[in-house]
C-alpha cells in the first residue's frame, strides 16, 4: 500500500499529515503509525494526523502520538493541520474545525505559514508542590527552572511523567525560565516519550501558569522561545478564568512524498 503524505513543522514540532477526505486509507493501525513516525525506519515525526470530513465543521482533526496511540489535543499540530487544510483548498483565511477537545477557530496568513489557533478556555489550575497542573487540551505540569538551557529535561521530565501520581495517564512536563522579555520553555512530551522542540498546549499552559504565578490579569500577551523557534500566546484572564486564548506561530511545509506502508 502506498501512502501519500505531507510533512509540516510548527516551531520544530513535526508532523505527518494525510488527507482522508477523498480516499481514506484502510488498514491504518497504531503499529503502522508508530513505524511511520520512527526517525530511523520511517518518515520521522512527533505525531501523525488525518484530515477527515465533518458535517458541521470545515474538517475534523485526528491526532496520533509518535507511539501510535490516539492523542489528546496538540496545539502545534492544530496549527499545522490548518495550514494543510489551506494547502488542500478546504479553507482560505479562517476555519472552524473539530478536534478531540472540541471545536477550534483559527485564522491563517496569506502565505499559509503563520496560524493563530484558538485554544480551549481554562478555569482550573492546581498545584503539585511548587509546580502548576492544568489542562489546555492536554494535561500539563509546569515548573520554574533556572539555567534551563543546561538542564537535563529528558531525565527529570521522564521521572515526573512516570512517578506514582502521573504514570497511569501520563502528563506533559514543562520547564520554564523567565527571561524578562520572554519565557524560555522546554518540554518532555508523553506519547513521544522524549523532549520535543516545541509543544503548543505546553507553552499555552506555561503562559497561563506564569500569569497566575505573577498575579497578572487583563489581556495578556506572552512571547515564548522554545528550541524550535518563537511562539506567541495571548488571552484574557480575570484572576479566575482564561478566555479568548490564542496560540500563534509558524506552520511550515517541510516536504511531501509517498511511502510504502513498510
Buried (B, 14 or more C-beta within 10 A) or exposed (E): EEBEBBBBBBBBBBBBBBBBBEEEBEEBEEEBBBBBBBEEEBBBBBBBBBBBEBEEBBBBBBBBBBBBEEBBBBBBBBBBBBBBBBBBEBBEEEBBBBBBBEEBBBBBBEEBBBBBBBBBEBEEBEEBEEBBBBBBBBBBBBBBBEEBEEBEBEEBBBEBBBEEEBEEEBBBBBBBBBEEEBBBBBBBBBBBBBBBBBBBBBBBBBBBBBBBBEEEEEEBEBEBBBBBBBBBBBBBBEEEEBEEBBBBBBBBBEEEEEBEEE
